[in-house]
């Protein structure tokens, strides 16, 4: 578990990087605050000052990585050292792919990732809900808080909707279910489980993710109604609400925009293929 002092130093470094580069980093604070160990956190200090940091996040078969180096300490090989320390930590772990995320406008990140042979793979829009009047609830579509007995159903939906293998879907759901402040819901249509959605609360911010509708129920308006209900729940508590979507997923992008989400920025994801 990361200490309060470590979290404060990470936050100070993040503020320095974001202020200098005029970007927002995707550090996944909800993961950092709920970690049970430090095996996926890598630090580089100058004396007592944290000047480089890199974090790994397991995402059910894949790992994600986000790193940052203080502007005054760049081009000194710090990111490369942290990156290779992280690779060493992954040596005996089984995983499919390693993705590194960086703000699309961070040109220095592109240079650093090129040096470690990571190749651009895809991008996502980070979106925030703009407050507006929501339609009246549709009683045919409801969100039901998932329980342990629903675990197999959640896995089935991931397998069919995201084309994950069953082992990867199990590992992803098991990992997410351990997190504090995260809630899972099944989406019901006339009493049938047709999809799922997760909401992660971090202070006054809520992050909607893991949103999936079974293929046979897609493009019938059920997803939009479910998303509206998720937004309604968080809006009633005064939360700022966020969601992400891949830039090439026009259907989902149009859906989110129709509910009131606006794009904040773009995050690029780079793929590193380890040698076998």
N, C-alpha and C positions, 0 to 999 in steps of 0.2 A: 504494500500500500504506500502511495506517495505521501510524504509528510506535508504538513501545512506550509512549512518553509520552502520545500521543493516546488509546490504548486504556486506559491507566490513568486518565486524566481522564474518559473516558466511563464507566468503571466506578464512579468516585467519585461522579459525578453520578447514575448509576443508583441507587446505594445511598442517596443523600440523598433522591431522589424516592420510592423504594420504602419507606424508613423512615418518611417523613412521611405518605404516602398509604395505607400498609398494603396495598400491592398488589405484584404481580410484573409487570414489563414484558416484552414479547416482543421483545427486541432482536436475536434471531438472531445470537448471538455467533459461531457457526461461519462465518457469512458475513463478519462484520466482520474476523475474524482471517485470512481467506484472500483478501481483496480484493486485486486487482492495481493499483488506482488509488484516488484519493480523489474521483472525479467524482460519486459518489453519497452523499457525506458532507457535512453542513452544520453549521458550528460557530458559536456565539455566545459571545464572551468578555467578561468584565468584568476588564480587565487581563490577568493570567495565568490567571484562574479561568474554567473552562468552566461556563457557566450555562444554556446551551441547546444541544441537539443533535438532529439529525434525520437519518435514514438511509433510503435507497431500496434496494429489492431487486427485481431483475427476476425474474419468475416465468413465463416463457414466454408472451408476449402481454400480460401484465398486470404492473403494478408494485405492490409493497407499500411502505408507509411506516410508520415508527414514530418518534415524537419525544418529547422530554421537556424540561421547563424546571424549573430549581431552584425549590423552594417560595418562597424569599425574593425571586424575580425575576418572579413571575407577574403577569398583568394589566398588562404593560408592552408588549405587542405583539410579544414575542420569538418566540412560536410562529408568529404570522402572517408575520413577516419570514422565518423559516426556511422556512415552507411555500411562500411565493412565490418564494424563491430556488430551491427544488427544482422548482417548476413551470417556472421559466425554464430550468433545466437540461434539462427534458424537452421543450422547445419543438420541437426538430428530431428527436425520437425517435418512432418508430412504436410505439404500444401501444394496447391496447383499453380497459383500465380502470385506475384508480388506487384501491387500497384502503388505508385507514389503520386500523391496529389500536390498540386501547386496552383496558385491563382493564375489565371490566363494572362494577366498583365505583368507577372513577375518575370522579367527577362533574365534576371540573375539566376533564377531557379532553372530555367531552360539550359543555361550554360553549365550549371552544376550537374544536372541530370544527364546531359550529353557526355560528361566526363566519366560517368559510371555506367554508360552504355544502356540507359533506359530510354525506350522509344515511346513517342506519343501514341496513345491508344484511343481515348475518347474524352468528351467533356460533359459537364453537367451544369445546368443553371441552378443557382441557389435562389429561392423565391420566398417572398414574405407576403402574408395576407394583408391586404388593405381593407380596413374596416368598411363594411357596407351592410345594408339590410339583407338578411337571408330569407329564402322562401320558407313558408310554413312547413313543419315536419311532415314527411310522407310516412304514414303508419305502416306501409307495406315493407319498408326497408328500415332495419334497426341495427344498432350496434350492441352486441352482448359481450360483456367482459369475459374473456377466455379464462378457463380454469385448467388445472392439471389434467383433468380427464379429456380435455380438448386437444392435447398435444399431437396426437396422430392426425387429427383433422387439419391442424395448422401446417404440419409437415406435408400432408397431401396437397394442400393448396399451393405451397411453395414449389413442390415438384411439378405440378401441372402448369402453374402460371409462369414460373421463372426458369423452367427446364433444368432444375438442379437435380443431381442424383440424390437418392434418398439419404445416403450417409451425410452428404454435404448439408442437406436441408435439416437433418437432425442436429448436426453440430451447430449450425447457425441458430436454430431455435433454442437449443440448450444454452448456448452462450448468452443470447439476448435475455432469456428468462432469469438469469442470475443478476441482472443489472438492477440497481436501485432507481426508483423514479420512472420506470418504464412500464407501460401498460399495453396489453395486447387485447384486441377485440375481434370477435368473429362478426362478419357482416351477414345478417339474415334477411332473406326475402320470403315473405309469407311462411316463416318458420323454418325455411331451408338455409343451411350454411352455404353461402355462395362466394365468400371471400374473407379477407382478413385485413387488419390495419393495426399499426402500432403507433403509440404516442410516447415520446420521451420528454419529460418536463425537467428543465434546468432553470431554477429561479423563476423569473417571469417570462421565460421563453419556452415554447412547446414546439417539438420537432415531430412532424408526421412522416413516417417511413414504413417500409414493409407492407405497402398498400398493394393488394392483389385481388383480382376477381377471377374466378374459374372461367376458362375459355368459353364454355357454352353460355355463360351469362354476360359476356363482355359486349360492349357497344349497344346496350339496351337501356342505358341511363341509370342503372343501379349503382355503379361506381360513383357517379356524380352525387347521387342522393346520400350515399354513405359518407363521402368526403364532406359534404355540407354538414352532416350531423357531427362529424369529428371536429370541424371548425366551430360549430355552435357550442359544443361542450367547452372548448378551450376559451372561446371568446367570452362566454358567460363568466369565466373566472378572471377575466382581464389579461389574459396571456397574449404575448406576441407570438404569432404562429408562422412556422417555416416549413418548407418542403423542398425537395430536390427532384430534378428530372434530367435525363440525358438529353442533350441538345438535338439529337436526331430522332427523338420520340415525339413526333408532332401531335399524335393523338392525345398523349398524356399532357403535353404542354398546353394544348388547347383546352383540355378539361380543367386543368388547374387555373388557367387564366379566366375561364368562364365562372369559376367560383370566387375569384377576386385576388388571386396570387399574382404578384408582380416580380419581375426578375431583379435581383440585387446585383449579382455578379456571376462570372463564369469560373468554374474550377476545371483545370485540365488534369487528366490522369495519364501517367506514364507507366508502361509495363516493363518490368525487368524479368528476363528469363534466366534463371540460374542454370549453371552448367550441370549436366548429369553424366 
